[in-house]
Amino acid sequence: MNANPGIDPNRLQIGQVICIPRSIPPTPPCPNGFLYTVVAGDTLFSIAQRFNVTVQAIINANPGIDPNRLQIGQVICIPRRCFTVCI
């Protein structure tokens, strides 16, 4: 309703244009890393390369993430690399 002010949902017309907002997945908790906002052109592979982590590490830090359906504006957790034993 907020995306279509002035439109009565009970009186939609054939051919009428309405806005359907995209849902952005909730922000994951990120205690051992930092948050990153996905921008146009990003893939998990390109993000992993940029921050020198593995794609699998990003997937593990973001339960439920679909690696093939990143959305612009989606906030994901980028885990910090461990150079010693991480507990």
N, C-alpha and C positions, 0 to 999 in steps of 0.2 A: 504494500500500500504506500509506503514512504517513497518508493522508487517511481510511483505514478500518481503524483498529486493531481487532484481534479478528475480522476477517472473513477467512475462508479463500477466496482467489480461485478455488480449484478446486472449491468447494462452494457457489456462488451459487445462490439459490433464486428461482423466479419470484415477483415481487412484493417481493423484498427491496430495501430502500432502501440505496443506497450514495452516497458523496460523490465527485463528479468535480471536482477542483480546476481552476479556470480558469488557463490559462497567461497570464502577463503578459509582454508583449514585453520584451526586454532593454533596459537603460538605454543610450541613445545617448551617444557622446562629445559633449562640449559645450564646445569650447575658446573659442568666441566668443560665449558667452551664459551662461545659467544654467538649472538643471534645475527643472522644475515638475511636481508630482504632480497628476494629473487627479482631480477630485472630482465627485460626483454633479451632474448638470446641465450640466457643461462640454461645449462643442463647440469645434472649432478656431476657429470664428468668434468665439465669446465670449472665448476665451483671447487671440486676436489683438487684439481690441478692448481687453481689460483691460491688455495690455502694450504697446499702441500699435505693433504690428508687423502685417505682412500674413499672411493664411492661407498664401499661397505661401511666404513666408519660413520659417514653421514647418515646412511640408512639406519644403522644401529642407534644413532643419537636421536632419530626422528621416527618413533614407532608409528606405523600407519601411513608413512609417506609413500606416494606412488611415484617412483623414479621417472616414469614416462609421462607424468601429467603435472609438472611443476607449473604454478600459476604466478604471473607477474604480481608482485605485492605479497606473495606468500613469505612468511617468516620461518626460517629453519635454523636449527642448531648446528653450528660447525664445531665439532669437538677439537680440543687442543691436542696436539701431538705429544706423545710421551717419549722422552729421551732417556728416562730411567724406568724402573718398574712402577707401573701405575696400579694403585689399589683403589 
